[in-house]
Amino acid sequence: MLSARAIYREIREDDRTFQLFISVAAAGEEQGGWENVRIAELTRDEELSQKVRRHGDDEHKHGRLFAALLRKRQLEGIEVPPEVNYTMLLEEQGIGLSHVRLNEDRFLSDEEIIAYLVHSRVTEQRASEEVELQKRVFGDDPEIGRAIRMIADDEVNHLAYTHEELLRFCEKGHRARVQDMLAHYARVEVRTYRDVSLRVMRHMADCLGWSRPKFAVLAFGIHAIYAFERLWGWRRMTRLEAPVRRNAMGPRSHRPAMA
């Protein structure tokens, strides 16, 4: 049966596909860590800067967790193929803040801070959903379960603070701009996620020797998800509401202990 659980387990059990899957995840987290730390340095608002820096620290921590998972299997990280570099593909389409801008030594404007927060709101929605699925599949796995649970808890915090900070900008009179940007970023993200998913699945199929019919069924599923997201699902990435976890990235945020 071609369930998400079955596919994830097949990827996890093969060294080559596990190595690629974890390397892609680790590279994304490390890149996100650098970006967040750099954005924190360019943010005038000290309270927000501290939250962004904590976000960056979490991303670096996730990168280390993924690297540790590879070491447990006596594997090394591999270079991520450009066609599956989700973060850079989004940047190339004008989503978020470019590396060129982040390498400049001048503070970010309100418009740029909003662009960063909207980018985070949309991509953290995706990350939270992905890791929740992985937690359902691997949450009790003795090898990778603890890392997945830790990352899933952090993603809840990241998503919560993006809601909170964007709502603050809405209250300051930026609601129309925030909503317009959310709608644009969400539409670009769902298309990019489809493209990356198809390319990753192609790499997995080549490594695992999947038959053409099996790959075709999985590709059809990816296209079906995209069709739903393009027509309606993208809207879930644009909603803003007060999170259950308040001040999730603040100094006194409640961080449940992980088993």
Wavefront OBJ file of the C-alpha trace (Angstrom):
o trace
v 0.000 0.000 0.000
v 1.408 3.404 -1.016
v 0.636 5.253 2.192
v 2.771 8.100 3.521
v 3.774 5.818 6.397
v 4.936 3.084 4.009
v 6.904 5.494 1.811
v 8.604 7.192 4.764
v 9.578 3.820 6.213
v 10.974 2.659 2.887
v 13.088 5.815 2.667
v 14.234 5.435 6.282
v 15.373 1.814 5.852
v 17.659 2.435 2.842
v 20.980 4.141 3.578
v 21.107 6.095 0.308
v 17.610 7.533 0.530
v 17.962 8.178 4.278
v 21.213 10.013 3.573
v 19.617 12.192 0.893
v 16.444 12.865 2.895
v 18.329 13.859 6.055
v 20.946 15.853 4.120
v 18.217 17.907 2.434
v 16.560 18.546 5.813
v 19.862 19.415 7.528
v 20.908 21.824 4.767
v 17.572 23.637 4.966
v 17.840 24.001 8.734
v 21.433 25.253 8.628
v 20.583 27.759 5.912
v 17.556 28.920 7.875
v 19.713 29.224 10.982
v 22.192 31.522 9.256
v 19.411 33.629 7.750
v 17.602 34.093 11.062
v 20.740 34.982 12.981
v 21.665 37.509 10.290
v 18.154 38.992 10.303
v 18.377 39.310 14.090
v 21.570 41.351 13.666
v 19.804 43.692 11.220
v 16.637 44.191 13.329
v 16.379 47.411 15.327
v 13.619 46.173 17.638
v 15.591 44.438 20.391
v 12.722 42.237 21.590
v 11.964 41.002 18.084
v 15.666 40.591 17.375
v 16.002 38.242 20.359
v 13.072 36.138 19.157
v 14.496 35.888 15.638
v 17.868 34.892 17.061
v 16.244 32.143 19.128
v 14.559 30.976 15.958
v 17.957 30.836 14.268
v 19.466 28.971 17.222
v 16.673 26.392 16.978
v 17.332 25.921 13.271
v 21.029 25.334 13.930
v 20.065 22.861 16.661
v 17.872 20.984 14.177
v 20.778 20.856 11.753
v 22.940 19.283 14.472
v 20.206 16.770 15.301
v 19.991 15.711 11.663
v 23.781 15.435 11.441
v 23.743 13.210 14.533
v 21.149 10.944 12.916
v 23.481 10.473 9.959
v 26.424 9.701 12.233
v 24.392 7.024 14.006
v 24.095 5.261 10.664
v 27.792 5.911 9.937
v 26.777 8.191 7.088
v 27.925 11.661 6.094
v 25.887 14.535 4.765
v 25.874 14.931 1.002
v 25.585 18.019 -1.156
v 21.967 18.940 -1.797
v 21.061 18.987 -5.505
v 20.088 22.566 -6.475
v 16.774 21.425 -7.933
v 15.576 20.267 -4.492
v 16.872 23.262 -2.505
v 13.440 24.510 -1.406
v 14.739 27.597 0.395
v 16.892 28.856 -2.466
v 14.176 28.154 -5.037
v 11.822 30.359 -3.026
v 14.463 33.095 -2.804
v 14.974 32.993 -6.564
v 11.274 33.808 -6.940
v 11.542 36.847 -4.684
v 10.147 35.194 -1.561
v 11.623 36.486 1.680
v 14.896 38.384 1.923
v 17.734 37.643 -0.472
v 21.233 36.694 0.643
v 22.483 39.778 -1.169
v 20.325 41.945 1.106
v 21.281 40.004 4.232
v 24.958 40.593 3.529
v 24.431 44.370 3.576
v 25.206 46.190 6.812
v 22.078 48.311 7.206
v 19.014 47.803 9.350
v 15.910 46.230 7.849
v 12.883 48.405 7.109
v 9.378 47.572 8.343
v 8.556 46.316 4.840
v 11.529 43.958 4.950
v 10.669 42.728 8.446
v 7.141 42.000 7.236
v 8.577 40.118 4.239
v 10.694 38.027 6.610
v 7.775 37.288 8.943
v 5.414 36.418 6.082
v 8.046 34.104 4.607
v 8.402 32.449 8.012
v 4.627 32.228 8.523
v 4.172 30.380 5.222
v 7.214 28.102 5.360
v 6.788 27.278 9.052
v 3.233 26.170 8.285
v 4.672 23.693 5.809
v 7.454 22.620 8.168
v 5.036 22.120 11.051
v 2.734 19.952 8.934
v 5.622 17.897 7.564
v 7.179 17.205 10.943
v 3.799 16.367 12.507
v 3.353 13.697 9.844
v 6.845 12.398 10.550
v 6.070 12.374 14.270
v 3.011 10.201 13.650
v 5.160 7.800 11.647
v 8.389 7.864 13.680
v 7.452 9.327 17.065
v 8.159 6.045 18.872
v 11.119 5.033 16.723
v 14.121 4.349 19.002
v 16.606 5.765 16.485
v 15.008 8.986 15.274
v 11.852 9.472 17.366
v 13.311 11.767 20.023
v 14.831 14.143 17.441
v 11.561 14.280 15.510
v 9.576 15.077 18.672
v 11.988 17.857 19.661
v 11.847 19.440 16.226
v 8.046 19.171 16.109
v 7.755 21.033 19.419
v 10.066 23.795 18.190
v 8.045 24.183 14.980
v 4.922 24.890 17.038
v 6.819 27.728 18.748
v 8.106 29.124 15.459
v 4.664 29.158 13.883
v 3.147 30.724 17.002
v 5.536 33.662 17.081
v 5.084 34.458 13.390
v 1.337 34.750 13.985
v 1.933 36.972 16.979
v 4.433 39.301 15.303
v 2.402 39.676 12.105
v -0.691 40.492 14.154
v 1.318 43.268 15.823
v 2.160 44.729 12.421
v -1.516 44.483 11.456
v -2.420 46.488 14.552
v 0.118 49.129 13.491
v -1.743 49.700 10.217
v -0.021 47.190 7.913
v -2.897 44.694 7.632
v -3.536 45.145 3.903
v 0.146 44.762 3.039
v 0.514 41.714 5.284
v -2.521 40.010 3.738
v -1.437 40.766 0.172
v 2.026 39.416 0.840
v 0.694 36.303 2.589
v -1.516 35.483 -0.405
v 1.338 35.941 -2.884
v 3.901 33.994 -0.861
v 1.470 31.128 -0.188
v 0.693 30.655 -3.885
v 4.373 30.609 -4.787
v 5.141 28.204 -1.929
v 2.569 25.571 -2.907
v 3.885 25.534 -6.476
v 7.503 25.305 -5.321
v 6.654 22.575 -2.814
v 5.054 20.535 -5.601
v 8.107 20.931 -7.832
v 10.552 20.000 -5.068
v 8.409 17.050 -3.958
v 8.364 15.624 -7.480
v 12.125 16.010 -7.837
v 12.869 14.470 -4.431
v 10.539 11.582 -5.238
v 12.365 11.076 -8.534
v 15.679 10.783 -6.665
v 14.105 8.326 -4.213
v 12.636 6.273 -7.051
v 16.031 6.014 -8.745
v 17.737 4.915 -5.523
v 15.056 2.388 -4.533
v 14.372 1.058 -8.004
v 10.673 1.860 -7.967
v 8.683 0.727 -10.959
v 7.270 3.295 -13.359
v 3.674 2.553 -12.239
v 4.621 3.059 -8.582
v 6.314 6.381 -9.312
v 3.374 7.439 -11.477
v 0.929 6.794 -8.620
v 3.056 8.809 -6.186
v 3.492 11.634 -8.697
v -0.261 11.683 -9.247
v -0.726 12.058 -5.493
v 1.661 15.026 -5.404
v -0.176 16.674 -8.300
v -3.522 16.035 -6.590
v -2.307 17.713 -3.394
v -1.094 20.664 -5.436
v -4.447 20.935 -7.229
v -6.204 21.202 -3.865
v -3.656 23.666 -2.504
v -3.743 25.835 -5.630
v -7.540 26.065 -5.550
v -8.122 26.339 -1.816
v -5.497 24.903 0.512
v -3.090 27.841 0.187
v -5.497 29.916 2.261
v -4.562 28.054 5.441
v -1.142 29.725 5.169
v -2.662 33.209 5.155
v -4.790 33.040 8.291
v -3.581 34.916 11.343
v -4.851 34.185 14.829
v -3.637 34.556 18.390
v -1.649 31.374 19.131
v -2.270 29.044 22.037
v 1.398 29.407 22.974
v 1.809 33.084 23.772
v 5.267 34.657 23.609
v 6.525 31.291 22.354
v 9.980 32.624 21.507
v 10.234 34.999 24.432
v 12.626 34.592 27.376
v 9.922 33.109 29.602
v 8.325 30.903 26.963
v 7.017 27.572 28.186
v 9.177 24.827 26.738
v 7.786 21.397 27.685
v 10.445 18.869 28.609
v 10.941 16.231 25.964
v 10.955 12.579 26.909
l 1 2 3 4 5 6 7 8 9 10 11 12 13 14 15 16 17 18 19 20 21 22 23 24 25 26 27 28 29 30 31 32 33 34 35 36 37 38 39 40 41 42 43 44 45 46 47 48 49 50 51 52 53 54 55 56 57 58 59 60 61 62 63 64 65 66 67 68 69 70 71 72 73 74 75 76 77 78 79 80 81 82 83 84 85 86 87 88 89 90 91 92 93 94 95 96 97 98 99 100 101 102 103 104 105 106 107 108 109 110 111 112 113 114 115 116 117 118 119 120 121 122 123 124 125 126 127 128 129 130 131 132 133 134 135 136 137 138 139 140 141 142 143 144 145 146 147 148 149 150 151 152 153 154 155 156 157 158 159 160 161 162 163 164 165 166 167 168 169 170 171 172 173 174 175 176 177 178 179 180 181 182 183 184 185 186 187 188 189 190 191 192 193 194 195 196 197 198 199 200 201 202 203 204 205 206 207 208 209 210 211 212 213 214 215 216 217 218 219 220 221 222 223 224 225 226 227 228 229 230 231 232 233 234 235 236 237 238 239 240 241 242 243 244 245 246 247 248 249 250 251 252 253 254 255 256 257 258 259
